[in-house]
Amino acid sequence: MKIVTKDFHISSKSRNQMIDITSQVDSAVEQSGIKNGDAIVYCPHTTAAITINENADPSVPHDILLTLSELIPQHQPGYRHSEGNSDAHCKSSLVGCSEQVLIKDGRLNLGTWQGIFFCEFDGPRSRTFFVQVRGE
């Protein structure tokens, strides 16, 4: 089994943002030369996340961020974390720090409407994410 890991740098422009990183992940798969296996996309930040959802209609990421902001407001009485970003930590835990995508014939095996997103919940910031491609 071959394993290739690549790191990427990304900058968010707003406090809450979903950035489509599908093309970066796809390029990591292509550069790895792996034809069948999987790709793991991992975010090492406690106030950001990785998710897979629709990337064809920009209203979908908007609606996801709107729902998360309503469920977990930025200013909630009772938050104790002194940095003022408790909501971002909660959103990150809820969405999750990684996603795994199968690779078939050298391509990400995503659904027709699916894309991979880096989710920023405490921006704007400069961030890093990792793609590990495994297989043969």
DAPE-V544077 format. One line per field, one symbol per residue. ss: DSSP state (@ for helix, = for strand, . for the rest). phi: phi as a letter, one per 30 degrees, with the letter a starting at -180 (. if undefined). Layout:
# DAPE-V544077
ss: ???
phi: ???
This chain:
# DAPE-V544077
ss: .==========.....====.@@@@@@@@@@@....=======....=======...@@@@@@@@@@@@@@..............@@@@@@@@@@..=======..==.....=======.....==========.
phi: .cbbcbcbcbbccbdcaccdceddddddddddidcblabccbcdcdbbabbcadcdcdddeedddddddddbddccejecdddibedddddddddjcabcbdcbhibdccdecdbcbcccbbcdacbbbcbccbkb
